[in-house]
Amino acid sequence: MARGVNLKKLSDVRRLVASVINQLSRGEIEESKARTLGYLSSILRDVIKDCDLESRITELEKYLKEKKNEQF
């Protein structure tokens, strides 16, 4: 597996998981390592989704605050 993999987007995590699956099926990594990487990928997926949602909510709150200020 490549070192220093950039995992900032869900598509990056998807590529990592696909790579791990392929490496496991070819016998290039041990099952325990694949399981660990799968588990960590799942956690990272949730963190990325949560960060994206937080960012979207922050933008909506900012927009609503600006709209409220325009009304007065």
Secondary structure, DSSP 8 states (H G I E B T S, - for coil): --SS----SHHHHHHHHHHHHHHHHTTSS-HHHHHHHHHHHHHHHHHHHHHHHHHHHHHHHHHHHHHHHHH-
